[in-house]
Amino acid sequence: MSENTITTVSADELNDMESQTDWEALQAKTDAEIQRDIASDPDAHALDADWFGTK
């Protein structure tokens, strides 16, 4: 994922995207399956403590 790419969507587009989520399949995944999926996603990266920090 490019750090310079920003995508803007309308509220309707966002609602459409959410309606495409297979929540039952997501809830059926084990923690190990979720971790495997994250590890295999080139766009996923862990958030460290600094990301959660306040300034």
C-alpha positions, -999 to +999 in steps of 0.1 A: +000+000+000+013+034-009+018+058+019+007+086-005-027+072-015-058+085+002-092+072-008-124+092+000-158+075+000-192+088+007-213+076+036-235+056+012-203+039-002-191+032+033-225+016+041-223-005+010-188-017+019-199-027+054-229-046+040-204-067+020-186-079+051-193-116+059-195-111+097-205-147+104-173-160+086-152-135+105-167-144+139-162-181+131-124-177+127-101-187+155-074-164+168-048-185+150-066-181+117-068-144+122-031-142+130-023-162+099-044-140+077-028-109+091+007-123+086-001-131+050-015-096+042+012-074+028-008-043+037-012-052+074+013-040+099+013-041+137+006-010+157+031-005+184+028+014+217+040+047+201+010+046+177-014+045+207+005+073+226-008+107+232+011+139+226 
